């Protein structure tokens, strides 16, 4: 679910991780930080996940500071619902919006 959620945003927060799998000399890395842009915010899932490196709030905030659209950091108990452009955070966990 997280990869599909990332795909609809304008920026791919997993681009750096994904580049580890691109063969040297390949053009597959070109534009790797961009996604579909179907919504006007970006998303960083798995906030503070104990088994996933780089999901701490401080790391996400640093990444978000270079993104020109609002960024939601969400944990695995949070979802974002978008209907007719209206964004709603649905959560029983933790999340933060970096405007």
C-alpha positions in Angstrom: 0.0 0.0 0.0 2.7 2.5 0.8 4.3 2.3 -2.7 0.9 2.8 -4.3 0.3 5.8 -2.1 3.7 7.3 -2.9 3.1 6.8 -6.6 0.1 9.2 -6.7 2.1 12.1 -5.1 4.4 14.4 -7.1 7.6 13.2 -5.3 9.0 9.8 -4.6 10.3 9.6 -1.1 11.8 6.2 -1.8 13.9 7.4 -4.8 17.2 7.2 -3.0 16.4 3.6 -1.8 15.2 2.7 -5.3 18.4 3.9 -6.9 20.3 1.1 -5.1 18.7 -1.3 -7.6 19.5 0.6 -10.8 22.4 -0.9 -12.8 25.4 1.4 -13.3 25.2 3.3 -16.5 21.4 2.8 -16.8 19.1 5.7 -17.6 16.5 4.2 -15.3 17.5 6.7 -12.5 16.5 9.7 -14.6 13.5 11.4 -12.9 13.5 8.8 -10.1 12.5 11.4 -7.6 9.2 12.2 -9.5 5.9 10.4 -9.2 2.5 10.8 -10.9 1.4 13.9 -9.1 -2.3 13.1 -8.9 -2.5 14.9 -5.6 -0.9 18.2 -4.5 1.0 16.9 -1.5 3.6 14.2 -1.0 3.7 11.4 1.5 6.3 9.7 3.6 4.9 6.4 5.1 6.0 4.2 7.9 6.7 7.0 10.4 8.9 5.7 13.2 8.7 2.1 12.1 11.1 0.1 14.2 12.3 -2.1 11.4 12.8 0.6 8.8 15.8 2.8 8.8 15.3 6.5 8.0 11.6 6.7 9.1 12.3 8.9 12.1 10.5 12.3 12.2 13.8 14.2 12.0 14.9 12.4 8.9 11.5 12.9 7.2 11.5 16.6 8.1 14.9 17.0 6.5 13.7 15.4 3.3 10.4 17.4 3.3 12.3 20.7 3.7 13.5 20.2 0.1 10.1 19.4 -1.4 8.0 22.3 -2.7 4.6 20.8 -1.7 3.2 19.9 1.7 4.4 16.6 3.0 2.5 14.2 5.3 4.6 11.8 7.5 2.3 9.0 8.5 2.7 5.8 10.5 1.1 2.4 9.7 -2.1 3.3 11.6 -2.8 6.3 9.4 -4.3 6.9 6.0 -5.0 9.9 3.9 -8.4 10.2 2.2 -8.8 12.6 -0.8 -12.3 13.2 -2.2 -12.9 16.0 -4.7 -9.6 17.6 -3.7 -10.5 17.6 0.0 -7.8 16.0 2.1 -8.7 14.1 5.3 -6.2 12.3 7.6 -7.7 9.2 9.1 -5.6 8.0 12.0 -5.4 5.9 15.1 -1.7 6.5 15.2 0.8 9.3 14.6 1.2 11.7 11.7 2.6 15.2 11.0 2.1 17.7 8.2 5.1 19.7 7.0 3.5 22.6 5.1 
